[in-house]
């Protein structure tokens, strides 16, 4: 799993959060209006202490009952206005922020679809899910609350302090005494909290991965009685996450204790000093009441600093995690950046039998052709041998070629290069003489259909899963034809026929049923090129024979590369290519290779017969 590096020392939460601006810009007017309304509401609250001063020094001192009622009415109106303005602020931000979250989630999903397979091989799905759910939730909360109130509370504190200094500068200086230690504590808190917040969010991703894998693999867990092992792994991750969350809580409690305690002590000191001055006649009672009311009105803006900073740091780390995915280089729609169509240098002569094969080189022409293709996985060591090393192979137009090799020889990797699920390290691949890198991926994948050994079905209807391999205008006729080819008529016995929901991963169906639907999906669009990765491995003998009979008709009108492990599948093809040591070492018909190649005989006949055949060949020679 890709572990995120430790938070750098020069990390800036502000710089991270500024990356949200492209998403916020379309709704900036409404958010700015909401912030202005919130500032206005906060300023309205600061008027209340001034009304109290007038009441104490005026109507209360003069025993003017009518004046007291008038002052009470003003206080009621100010309180109502403040509540109304804050309610308006929430109404203003609700719709635009839900729009921002939806846009970010859509962009993330779109980027995940465009990222290469190598990226998905490295990243656990739980980490991606947590970024699309929990992290985006944190960002929406930040934009709705901390972003506005960091501004509102800052303005409130500045105006409140100004009001207190105007009323009595000596008491104002007393209340301002804790400002320096509070600022220092906030700076220290911000740095420490950023590390812990990032760790917690990464651990949520790890926990999500475990939960997802346990749900998808529930049959394996139950079948092997591994629920205790999985539960232990889940508890360990939960315990780690709990410890991190408790550390966050301790940090927040510490900063909150400082932020709450020091200002309260300062207000207490100002109260004692103010009462003494009122008793000495140096200060009016109304001024003292207004001063203390203003100081108390600033309690929430000051107390919330720690909470707002914590949410801002969590939002900053969530932003970093979001853009870690968005910053990954997606697949280019056409020729990859920095790579020309003739990657790998001059074209090497393609031969059907580069070493030990039967027959002369086949001249260039149509069909599917591998020209000196070399491939090494991006995360492989530079010193390690490549998975594929100079593969030369030509499948003629309209021909079907079986690809045979030992486990781990690179057969599946080779088939993945045709639709550009991976990019070749060197060499090139052509379709009807045209380099696949000169085609956009949409054009390429419209011409090449793929059926993988492990069939993946989606939480959709049977028909939707199959028609995923066809154009948007494909309908029931194409669907029924594909089901016939794949011998998947069993779908009509399902409760709702082709409208039956197959469930997540298609686990409500058997392995053979899933494989037949995956095969139907590959052939439904009548592709010009077909790549099948051992498409019949999960079928019983009788179903396999029926599928092969129908599949022969499809293969007669397409150019196909078929990964095969069984002789019955090999016999579907016109010719066979043997992949060994990352190279194509022999090409010929099934019977030719059985007679001339001991490795092929071993793969097709089993270890004993293969060894016996090799001995016979040695004796004959």
N, C-alpha and C positions, 0 to 999 in steps of 0.2 A: 504494500500500500504506500502511496506517496506521502511521506511525512512532511508536514509543513515545517520549514526552518524556524528556529526561534525568532521571536520578534526582535528586529534589529534595534540597536541603540538609537539610531537616528529616525526611527519610525515616528510619523506624525499622524495623529488621529484626524486632524483637520485636512491634511492632504488626502488621506484615504476617503474621507466623507465627501470631499469636493468631486470625487469621481461620480457621485450620484447626480451631478448637475444636469447632464443630458436628459435624464429621466424626469427631473424636477422642473426643468425649464418650461415645458408646455403648460404646467399648472402653477407657474410662479406667481401670476397675478392673484389667483385665489388664495394661495398660501400667504402672500404678502398682505392681502386684505385681512386674513385671519390673524396674522401677527399684529397688525395695526389695531384691530378690534381688541385683542388681548391686552396690548399696552394701554389702550384707552380704559379698559375695565380695571386694570391694575391702578392706573392714575386716579380713577374714580374712588377706589378704596382709600387712597391717600388723602382725599378731601374729607373723609369722615372725622379724622382727628381734629381738623380745623373747625368743623362744626361743633365738636365737643368743647373745644377751647372757648368758642363764642358762647355756648350754653352755660359753661361753668362760671366764666367771668361776667356774663351778662344776666340772663334770666334767673339762673340759680342763685347768684349772689344778690340779685335784686328781689328775689322771691316773686318773680313774674311768671305766674302759671301759664298764661297764654304764650309767652315766649318759649317756655319749656315744651309745650305741645307743638309749637311751630318747629322747634329744633328736632323733636322726635319725628315729625313728618318728613323733614329733610333727610334725616338718617334712614328712614324707611325707603324713601325714594332713591337715595344713593345705593342702598343695599340691593334694591330691586334692579336698578340699572346695571350694577356690577354683575349680578347673576344673569341678566338677560344678555349682556355682552359676551360673557364667557360661554353661554349656550350657543350664541351665534357663531363664535369661533369654532366650536366643535362641529356645527353644521357645515361650516365653510370647508373644513379639511376632510370630512368623511369621504365624499365622492372622489376628489382628485387623488387622495392617497390610495384608495382601492384601485384606481386606474394605474398609478405608478407601480404598485405591487404586481398587478396583472401584466403590465408591459415587461417588467423585469423578469417575471417568471416565464413569459412567452419567449423572450430573447434567450434566456438560459436554455430552455427546452430546444429552441431552434439551433443554438450553438452545439448542444449535445448531439443533435442529429447530424451536424456537419463535421464534427470532430472525427479524426481517423480512428480506425479500429485499434491501433496501437495505444491511443489514449485510453480507451475503455478497457483495454487489457491491463493497464496499470492502476486504474482508479476503482476502488470498491464502490458498488452502487449505493451503499448506505451513506457514504460521504457526499455523493451527488444529491441524494434525496434530502439530506439535512440542509444542504445549501438552497434547495428549491422550496423548502418548507419552513423550517425553524429560522434560518438566517434571514429570509425575506420577511418573515413575521417581525423579527427584531428591527429590521430597517423601516417597516411601516410604522411601528411603535415610535421609533426615533423621530421620524418625520412628523408624526402626529403630536408628539408631546415634548420631548427634550429639545428638539430643534427650535420650536417656538418659545418655550419657557426659559431656555438659556438667554434668549434676547429679552423676553418680557421681565424676567426676574432681575437681569442686569440693569435694565432701565428703572425698574421699581426701586432697587437698592440705591442707585445713584440719586434718584429724585427724593427718596425717603431720607437719605443722609443729608441732602441739601436742605430739606424742610427742618430736620432736627437742628442743624447748625444755625439756621436762621432763627429758630425759636430760642436756642441757648447754646452758644458755641462751646462752653465749658462741658456741659453734659454730653454734647455731641462728640467731643474728643474722648470722653470716658467710654462711650459706646464703641467708638472706632478703635479702641485699644487692641482688641483681639484680631484685627484684620490681617496683620503680618503673619502671625503663626498659622492662621487659617489658610492663607494663600500657600504657605510653605507645605502644609500638610496636604493640600489638594494636589500640588505638583508631585509629591512623593506617591500619593495614592494613585494618581493617574498612571504612572509608570509601572507600578506593581500590578495594578488591576488589569492592565492590558495583557500581560503575560498569562495571568490566570484565566481571563475571559477567553483567550484564544485556545488555551488547553481544554477548557470545558466544552467549547463548540466542536473541537476535533473529537473529543471523547463521545459527544452525542452522535457524531457521524459513525464512529466505530460501533457504538451500541446499536444504531439503526442497521448497520450491516449485519450484525449477528442476528437481530430479530428477523430481518428479511430472509437471510439464508436459512434460518430455522423454519420459517413458514414455508418457503419453497421446497426445502428438503425434509419436510415432516415425515414423508414415507420412509426415507432412509433412517431418520432418527428413531422412528418407532420400530422399523424392521430390524435394526441392530441393537435396540435397547439402549441408545446413547442419550436418552433424555437427561440423565443425571450429569453427563459430561457437558452437554450444552447448557444446562442450567447453571453448572459451576462456572463455565466461561462467562455466561451472562451476569452472574452475581459478581464475579471479579471486576468486570467492566463497570457494572453499576456501582460497586464499592469505590472504584477509582473516581468515577464521575461524582459520587456523593462527597468524597474527600475534597475534590476540586471546588464543588459548589459551597462546601462549608468554609473553605479558605476564602472564597469570594465573600461569603457572609461575614467572616471575621474582619476582612479588610473594610467592608462597608460599615460594619458596626464601629470599627475604630475611627474612621473618618467622621461618621455621624456623631459619635460621642464628643469628638473635638469640636465639630461645627455647632453642635447644640449647646454644649456645656459652657464654652468660653463666652459666646454672646449672652447667654443667660446670666452668667456672673457679671458681665459688664452692665447689663440692664439692672441687675440688683444693686450694683454699686451706684449707678446713676439715680436709682430710686432713693437710696439713702441720702446721697448728696443733694438731690432735689428737694426732699422733704425738709432737710436742714435749712436750705436756702429759702424755702417758702416760710418756714417758721421765723427766719430772720428778716423776712420782708423783702428779700432780694429778688424773689421770683413769685409770679402769680400762680395760684392753684390751677387756673385754666391752662396756663402755659405748661405746667408740669403734667397735667392730664393729657394734653395734646402731644407732648413730647413722648410720654410713655406709650400712648396709643399708637403713635407712629412707629416707635421701636418694636412694639408687639406686632404691628402690621407687617414688619419686615422679617418676622421670625420664619414664616414659611418660605419666602424667597431665599433666605440664608440657609435654613435647614435642608432645603431641597438640593443644595449644591452637590452634595455627595451622591445623592440618588441620580441626579441628572448627569453627572460626570460618569457614573457607572454605566448608565444606559448608553451614553455617547461612546464610551470605550467598547461596549459590546457591539454597538452598531458599526463602529470602525472596523472591528475584527470581522464582523459579518460581511462588510463591504469588501474587505481584502479576500475573504474566502470566495465570495461571489465572483470577483474579477480574476481570481486564480484560474477559474474555468473559462471565463470570457476572454482572457488573454492568451489562451492556448491557440495555436495556429490551426485553423480549420482546413479541411480539404479544399483545394482550389477547384473552381467549377470546370476549368480546362487544364491546360498545361501547368504543372506545379511550378511554383516560383523558383527561379534559379535552376530549372531543369528543362532542357530542350527535348524535343521529340526523339532525338537520336541519342539519348542518354546511354552512356557506356562506350562511347567512341564509335569507331567505324563498325559497320555491320559485319558480323561474323557469318561465314557461310553456314547455313542451316542444313543439317543432315538428319535424316530419320534414324540413322544408326551410327552415332558418333564413335562407339567402340563396341565392336562385336555384333553389330546389327546386320540384318540381312538386307541386301539390295543396295542399289546406288543412290546417291543424293537425289532428293526430289527438287525440281526447279521451283523457284519462287512463284507464287500465285495467290489464289484466294484462300479462304479458310482462316483457321486460327494458327498463328505461328509464334514460337518462342525463339528469339534471336539472342543466343549467348546470355540468357537470363541468370543473374546472380542475385541472391537475396540473403540479407542478414538482418535479424530483428533489431530494432533501434536500441533496445536495452542490452543487447548482447555485447560481450567483451570484444574489443577490436582484434584481440589475438586469437579468438575462437574461430574455428572453421565456419564458413557460411552454411546456412541451411540448404541453399541451392547454389550450385557452383557451375556456371556456364551451361545452362540447360538449352539445348537446341532441339526443337521438336516442331513438326508441321502436321497439323490435322487438316486434310484437304477439305475444300468446300463440299458440304453434303456428306462428309465422312464422320463416322463415330470412332473415337479412339479410347480404349480402356487404359487406364493408368494403374499400374501394379507396382507394389514395392513393400518392403518390410515395414513394420510399425516404426514410425519415427523417421522414415526416409524423406519426408517432405511433401507427400502427395497433397494433403489438405492445404498446405502453404502455397503450393503451385496453383491450385485451383482458385485460391483467394486472390491471387495476383491478377486474374483475368478481369474481374469487375472492379479492380483497384481498391479492394479492401485493405491491401497493403501496397506500397510502392516498391518497385524493383530497385535494388541497389545499383545494378549495372545491367546493361543489355536493354532489350525492348520487346514488346509484344505487339503483334499486328492482327487486325481483323480485316480480312479481304485486302491485305496490303496496306492498310491505314493504321498508323501508330495509335494505340489506345490513348496515349497522352495528348494526342491532337484533338480528341473528342472531349466534349464536356462530360462530366460524370452522368448527367441526366441522359445524354445521348447514348453513352456506353451501356448504361444499365437498362436502357430500353431495348438494346440489341442482345444483351446477354442475360439469360435467366439462370438462377442458381438454386439448387436444392442441397441443403447441408445434411451431414450425417445425423446431427442432433436437431431434429425438427423443432422449431419454435413457433408456437401458436399464441395468439393474443386473446385477451378477454373481449371477444367479439363473436358474431355468429359464424357458423361454418362457411357460409357464402362469402362473408366479408373477408375471412382469412384467405380463402382461395383466390378471390378476385383481386387481392392485393398485388398479385403478379401480372395483372392485365391493365389495359388502358381504362380510363374513367368511364368510357362509353360501353365497356363490356357488360353483357347481361346474362340472363338465364341460359341462353344457347351455349355460350362459351363456358359457362360454369358446368353444365351437364356434360359437355364434351370432355373437359378436364377430369371430372369425376369418373367418367368411363375409362379414360386412359389409366388413371391411377387405381382403378378397381376400388373406388371409394363409394360405391352405391350404398354402403351401410348407413350413410348419413340420412337416407330417406326413412330409415327405421328409428331415428332419434325422435324424441317427443315433438319437436317443432320442425323436423326435417332440416333443410339448409338454414333455417332461421334459428336453430338451436344455439344457445350460447355455450361455447366450449369451456369456459372458465379459465382462470389464470394458468398460463403455460400449457393449456390444453390437457391438464392432468386428469380431467374427467374421462379422457379417452385412453385407449391402450397405446403402447409404443408403436405398434404396427399401424394403427389407425392414424396416429399423428403423422407418421412417416408418409402414408399415402396422401394425406391432405397436403403435406409439404410438397410432394411430387406434383400433385394437381396444381398447386400454386405456381410451380416452375413452368408447367407446360401450357397453362391457360392462355397466355399471351401469344402463343405460336412464335416463340423467339427464333431468331436466325442462328443464335449460338446458345448452346445448352451446356451447363457445367453441373454435373451430378456427383456428389461426394457420397459414395456407397449408399445409394438411395433405397436399396431393398434389404438392408441388413436386418431389419426388425420383422420381416415378413415370414410367414410360414411357407412351406414348400409349394403348396397348392396356390396360395395367393400370389406368391412370387412368380409362378409360371404364368398365371393369368395377366399380371402386370407386365411381364416381359413381352407377352404376345401383343398387348396393346401398345407398349412403349416402342416396339419395333416400327410401328407405323409412324410414330412421331419422329423417331430418329432418322427415318428415310428422307425427311424433308428439312433436316437441320444439321448443323455442324456441332458435334457433341464431344465433350471430354468427360469420361466417366471414371471415377475412382472405384476400383473393384477389388474385392478380396476373395470372391468365390468364382469358380469356373462358370457357373450359370450366369453371373453378371458379365463376366468377360466375353461370353459368347454373344452378347448383345452387340458388341462392337465389331467394326470391320477389321481393325488392327489393334495391336497391344503395344504399349511402351512400358519398359521396365525402368523404374527409378531406383537407383542404388548409389549411396554415398553422395547424394545431392546432384547426381547427373543422370541423364537418360543413357543407359548402357546398352539397350537393345530395343529394336522395333521390328515387329513382324506380326504374322497372324498367330492366333493361340496355338495352333498345332505346330507351326514352324518353331516357335520358341520352346515348346515342350520337347521337341527333338534336339534343339541346338543349344539350349541355355539351361545349365543345371540349377542356377539360382531361381530361375522362373519355375522350373519343374518342382523345386523344393517348396516354393510359395504356394503352388497350385495343388500339390499332391501330399503335403505333409512332410514331416522331418524324415521319417523312415524311408518312404518311397523316394524322396528327393535324394537322400544319401545313397540309396541303392542305385538310382538312376545315374548318379555321378560316378559310382564305382563301375557300372556297366560301360559308361562312356570312356572311362580311363582304360579298362581292359581292351575295348575295341580299338582305341588309338595305339 
